[in-house]
Amino acid sequence: MNVWQGDKIRLRAVELSDVDNYFCKKEFYDSEDERKGDKLILPRSRELMVDRVTSLAKQDPYGDECFLIIEDLEGNPVGNINTHSVSVTDGVFSYGLGVKKCYTNNGYATEAIKILLQFYFMERGFHKVEVEVFAFNEASIALHEKFGFVLEGTLRENHYTMGKWHDALCYGLLKDEFMDKYTLS
């Protein structure tokens, strides 16, 4: 059994080959998708991406923050999931998630979240996960609400893109809520 693999995807560490196979793959680049997950920024050079991927490939596997590639069972990188804002003291962490547009609506995001949360709740002992979703990202809102996340608040006009301010919606999920709804074999 591999706790990092589900029925549709597996999570794995970043590899140097991901520079060309994932991060710099032109057909994957979509500025609208980038905007939904973070901020739309200037184009990055391959050299800059090599530096970033090299750093990610050397991440400490004993640390609490991670950046993982989501790949389908054929080995194609389809997205990524990362943890951040980790508070071991409070038992709370956040994550970000992105699945390339050509791979959406296959259940990959849901399975990646399940695998990640199972690890952080059952192996690392965390109590709560939080995620921030921009109010214009309807697909992410639907994903998290269907998954069982609870809307805990709104950060009004907290994100600037497309020439205007947008709210950020703050969702949370407790370990017990996750365990009541999901079990992984």
GUVO-730155 format. One record per residue (C-alpha): x, z, y; residue number from 1. Coordinates in Angstrom, 1 decimal, decimal comma. Layout:
% residues N
<X: X Z: Z Y: Y n: NUM> .
...
***
This chain:
% residues 185
<X: 0,0 Z: 0,0 Y: 0,0 n: 1> .
<X: 1,2 Z: -0,8 Y: 3,5 n: 2> .
<X: -0,4 Z: 1,3 Y: 6,3 n: 3> .
<X: 0,6 Z: -1,5 Y: 8,8 n: 4> .
<X: -1,5 Z: -4,1 Y: 7,0 n: 5> .
<X: -5,2 Z: -4,6 Y: 6,9 n: 6> .
<X: -7,5 Z: -7,3 Y: 5,4 n: 7> .
<X: -6,7 Z: -9,8 Y: 8,1 n: 8> .
<X: -3,5 Z: -8,8 Y: 10,0 n: 9> .
<X: -0,4 Z: -6,7 Y: 9,9 n: 10> .
<X: 1,4 Z: -5,0 Y: 12,7 n: 11> .
<X: 5,2 Z: -5,4 Y: 12,8 n: 12> .
<X: 8,1 Z: -4,7 Y: 15,1 n: 13> .
<X: 9,2 Z: -7,3 Y: 17,7 n: 14> .
<X: 11,9 Z: -9,6 Y: 16,4 n: 15> .
<X: 14,3 Z: -11,8 Y: 18,3 n: 16> .
<X: 12,6 Z: -15,0 Y: 16,9 n: 17> .
<X: 9,4 Z: -13,9 Y: 18,8 n: 18> .
<X: 11,0 Z: -15,2 Y: 22,0 n: 19> .
<X: 10,2 Z: -18,8 Y: 21,0 n: 20> .
<X: 7,5 Z: -18,1 Y: 18,4 n: 21> .
<X: 5,3 Z: -15,9 Y: 20,6 n: 22> .
<X: 6,4 Z: -14,9 Y: 24,1 n: 23> .
<X: 7,6 Z: -18,3 Y: 25,3 n: 24> .
<X: 5,2 Z: -20,5 Y: 23,3 n: 25> .
<X: 3,7 Z: -22,8 Y: 25,9 n: 26> .
<X: 0,4 Z: -23,3 Y: 24,1 n: 27> .
<X: -0,2 Z: -19,6 Y: 24,1 n: 28> .
<X: 0,2 Z: -19,1 Y: 27,9 n: 29> .
<X: -3,1 Z: -18,6 Y: 29,7 n: 30> .
<X: -3,0 Z: -17,1 Y: 33,2 n: 31> .
<X: -6,6 Z: -16,0 Y: 32,9 n: 32> .
<X: -5,8 Z: -14,0 Y: 29,7 n: 33> .
<X: -2,8 Z: -12,5 Y: 31,4 n: 34> .
<X: -5,0 Z: -11,4 Y: 34,4 n: 35> .
<X: -7,5 Z: -9,7 Y: 32,1 n: 36> .
<X: -4,8 Z: -7,6 Y: 30,5 n: 37> .
<X: -2,6 Z: -6,7 Y: 33,4 n: 38> .
<X: -1,5 Z: -8,5 Y: 36,5 n: 39> .
<X: -0,9 Z: -12,2 Y: 37,0 n: 40> .
<X: 2,8 Z: -12,4 Y: 37,9 n: 41> .
<X: 5,2 Z: -15,2 Y: 38,6 n: 42> .
<X: 6,4 Z: -17,3 Y: 35,7 n: 43> .
<X: 9,3 Z: -15,8 Y: 33,7 n: 44> .
<X: 12,4 Z: -17,6 Y: 32,6 n: 45> .
<X: 13,3 Z: -17,8 Y: 28,9 n: 46> .
<X: 16,5 Z: -15,8 Y: 29,8 n: 47> .
<X: 14,4 Z: -13,0 Y: 31,2 n: 48> .
<X: 12,1 Z: -13,0 Y: 28,1 n: 49> .
<X: 15,2 Z: -12,9 Y: 25,8 n: 50> .
<X: 16,3 Z: -9,7 Y: 27,6 n: 51> .
<X: 12,8 Z: -8,2 Y: 27,3 n: 52> .
<X: 12,4 Z: -9,1 Y: 23,7 n: 53> .
<X: 15,9 Z: -7,9 Y: 22,9 n: 54> .
<X: 14,9 Z: -4,5 Y: 24,4 n: 55> .
<X: 11,6 Z: -4,4 Y: 22,5 n: 56> .
<X: 13,3 Z: -5,3 Y: 19,3 n: 57> .
<X: 15,6 Z: -2,3 Y: 19,8 n: 58> .
<X: 12,7 Z: 0,2 Y: 20,4 n: 59> .
<X: 13,2 Z: 3,6 Y: 18,7 n: 60> .
<X: 10,9 Z: 3,8 Y: 15,6 n: 61> .
<X: 10,8 Z: 7,6 Y: 16,1 n: 62> .
<X: 9,5 Z: 7,4 Y: 19,6 n: 63> .
<X: 5,8 Z: 7,7 Y: 20,6 n: 64> .
<X: 5,6 Z: 4,5 Y: 22,7 n: 65> .
<X: 5,7 Z: 1,3 Y: 20,8 n: 66> .
<X: 5,2 Z: -2,5 Y: 21,2 n: 67> .
<X: 4,0 Z: -4,2 Y: 18,0 n: 68> .
<X: 3,3 Z: -7,8 Y: 17,2 n: 69> .
<X: -0,1 Z: -8,6 Y: 15,5 n: 70> .
<X: 0,4 Z: -11,3 Y: 12,9 n: 71> .
<X: -2,1 Z: -12,9 Y: 10,6 n: 72> .
<X: -1,4 Z: -12,7 Y: 6,8 n: 73> .
<X: 0,3 Z: -16,1 Y: 7,0 n: 74> .
<X: 2,9 Z: -14,6 Y: 9,3 n: 75> .
<X: 1,6 Z: -16,3 Y: 12,6 n: 76> .
<X: 2,0 Z: -14,0 Y: 15,6 n: 77> .
<X: -1,5 Z: -13,8 Y: 17,1 n: 78> .
<X: -1,2 Z: -11,0 Y: 19,6 n: 79> .
<X: 0,3 Z: -7,6 Y: 20,4 n: 80> .
<X: -0,6 Z: -4,0 Y: 20,8 n: 81> .
<X: 1,4 Z: -1,3 Y: 22,6 n: 82> .
<X: 1,1 Z: 2,4 Y: 23,3 n: 83> .
<X: 1,9 Z: 3,9 Y: 26,7 n: 84> .
<X: 1,2 Z: 7,0 Y: 28,8 n: 85> .
<X: 1,9 Z: 9,2 Y: 25,8 n: 86> .
<X: 1,5 Z: 12,9 Y: 26,3 n: 87> .
<X: 2,6 Z: 14,8 Y: 23,2 n: 88> .
<X: 1,8 Z: 18,1 Y: 24,9 n: 89> .
<X: -1,9 Z: 17,0 Y: 25,5 n: 90> .
<X: -2,2 Z: 14,9 Y: 22,3 n: 91> .
<X: -3,4 Z: 11,9 Y: 24,4 n: 92> .
<X: -2,1 Z: 8,3 Y: 24,5 n: 93> .
<X: -3,2 Z: 5,0 Y: 25,8 n: 94> .
<X: -2,8 Z: 1,5 Y: 24,5 n: 95> .
<X: -2,9 Z: -2,1 Y: 25,6 n: 96> .
<X: -3,9 Z: -5,0 Y: 23,5 n: 97> .
<X: -3,8 Z: -8,8 Y: 23,7 n: 98> .
<X: -4,9 Z: -11,5 Y: 21,2 n: 99> .
<X: -4,1 Z: -15,1 Y: 22,1 n: 100> .
<X: -7,2 Z: -17,1 Y: 23,0 n: 101> .
<X: -6,9 Z: -19,5 Y: 20,1 n: 102> .
<X: -7,0 Z: -16,5 Y: 17,7 n: 103> .
<X: -9,9 Z: -14,5 Y: 19,2 n: 104> .
<X: -13,2 Z: -13,7 Y: 17,5 n: 105> .
<X: -11,6 Z: -13,3 Y: 14,1 n: 106> .
<X: -11,6 Z: -9,5 Y: 14,0 n: 107> .
<X: -7,9 Z: -9,2 Y: 14,6 n: 108> .
<X: -8,2 Z: -6,9 Y: 17,6 n: 109> .
<X: -10,5 Z: -4,5 Y: 15,9 n: 110> .
<X: -8,3 Z: -4,3 Y: 12,8 n: 111> .
<X: -5,2 Z: -3,8 Y: 14,9 n: 112> .
<X: -6,8 Z: -1,0 Y: 16,8 n: 113> .
<X: -7,9 Z: 0,7 Y: 13,5 n: 114> .
<X: -4,4 Z: 0,5 Y: 12,1 n: 115> .
<X: -2,8 Z: 1,8 Y: 15,2 n: 116> .
<X: -5,3 Z: 4,7 Y: 15,7 n: 117> .
<X: -5,1 Z: 5,7 Y: 12,0 n: 118> .
<X: -1,3 Z: 6,1 Y: 12,5 n: 119> .
<X: -1,4 Z: 8,0 Y: 15,8 n: 120> .
<X: -4,3 Z: 10,3 Y: 14,7 n: 121> .
<X: -3,3 Z: 10,9 Y: 11,1 n: 122> .
<X: 0,5 Z: 10,7 Y: 11,1 n: 123> .
<X: 1,4 Z: 11,7 Y: 14,7 n: 124> .
<X: -1,3 Z: 14,3 Y: 15,2 n: 125> .
<X: -2,8 Z: 12,9 Y: 18,4 n: 126> .
<X: -6,2 Z: 14,1 Y: 19,5 n: 127> .
<X: -7,4 Z: 11,4 Y: 21,9 n: 128> .
<X: -6,8 Z: 7,8 Y: 22,9 n: 129> .
<X: -7,7 Z: 6,3 Y: 26,3 n: 130> .
<X: -7,9 Z: 2,7 Y: 27,4 n: 131> .
<X: -8,5 Z: 1,2 Y: 30,8 n: 132> .
<X: -10,5 Z: -2,1 Y: 31,0 n: 133> .
<X: -11,0 Z: -4,2 Y: 34,1 n: 134> .
<X: -14,7 Z: -4,5 Y: 34,9 n: 135> .
<X: -14,6 Z: -8,3 Y: 34,8 n: 136> .
<X: -13,2 Z: -8,3 Y: 31,2 n: 137> .
<X: -16,5 Z: -8,5 Y: 29,4 n: 138> .
<X: -15,0 Z: -9,2 Y: 26,0 n: 139> .
<X: -12,8 Z: -6,1 Y: 26,1 n: 140> .
<X: -15,7 Z: -3,9 Y: 27,3 n: 141> .
<X: -17,8 Z: -5,2 Y: 24,4 n: 142> .
<X: -14,9 Z: -4,7 Y: 21,9 n: 143> .
<X: -14,3 Z: -1,1 Y: 22,9 n: 144> .
<X: -17,9 Z: -0,1 Y: 23,1 n: 145> .
<X: -18,7 Z: -1,6 Y: 19,7 n: 146> .
<X: -15,6 Z: 0,2 Y: 18,3 n: 147> .
<X: -17,0 Z: 3,5 Y: 19,5 n: 148> .
<X: -15,1 Z: 4,3 Y: 22,7 n: 149> .
<X: -17,1 Z: 6,3 Y: 25,4 n: 150> .
<X: -17,1 Z: 5,3 Y: 29,0 n: 151> .
<X: -15,6 Z: 8,3 Y: 30,8 n: 152> .
<X: -15,3 Z: 7,1 Y: 34,3 n: 153> .
<X: -14,7 Z: 4,3 Y: 36,8 n: 154> .
<X: -11,7 Z: 3,8 Y: 39,0 n: 155> .
<X: -13,4 Z: 2,1 Y: 41,9 n: 156> .
<X: -11,6 Z: -1,0 Y: 43,4 n: 157> .
<X: -8,5 Z: -0,1 Y: 41,5 n: 158> .
<X: -7,2 Z: -3,6 Y: 40,6 n: 159> .
<X: -6,6 Z: -6,6 Y: 42,9 n: 160> .
<X: -6,9 Z: -10,1 Y: 41,5 n: 161> .
<X: -8,7 Z: -13,4 Y: 42,1 n: 162> .
<X: -8,7 Z: -12,5 Y: 45,8 n: 163> .
<X: -10,7 Z: -9,3 Y: 45,5 n: 164> .
<X: -10,8 Z: -5,8 Y: 44,3 n: 165> .
<X: -12,2 Z: -4,9 Y: 40,9 n: 166> .
<X: -13,1 Z: -1,6 Y: 39,2 n: 167> .
<X: -11,2 Z: -0,3 Y: 36,2 n: 168> .
<X: -13,3 Z: 1,3 Y: 33,5 n: 169> .
<X: -11,9 Z: 4,3 Y: 31,6 n: 170> .
<X: -12,8 Z: 4,7 Y: 28,0 n: 171> .
<X: -11,9 Z: 7,4 Y: 25,5 n: 172> .
<X: -12,1 Z: 8,1 Y: 21,8 n: 173> .
<X: -11,5 Z: 11,4 Y: 20,1 n: 174> .
<X: -9,9 Z: 11,7 Y: 16,7 n: 175> .
<X: -13,0 Z: 13,2 Y: 15,2 n: 176> .
<X: -15,1 Z: 10,3 Y: 16,5 n: 177> .
<X: -12,7 Z: 7,8 Y: 15,0 n: 178> .
<X: -12,6 Z: 9,6 Y: 11,7 n: 179> .
<X: -16,4 Z: 9,8 Y: 11,5 n: 180> .
<X: -16,7 Z: 6,0 Y: 11,9 n: 181> .
<X: -13,6 Z: 4,5 Y: 10,3 n: 182> .
<X: -11,6 Z: 5,0 Y: 7,1 n: 183> .
<X: -8,8 Z: 2,8 Y: 6,0 n: 184> .
<X: -7,9 Z: 2,4 Y: 2,4 n: 185> .
***
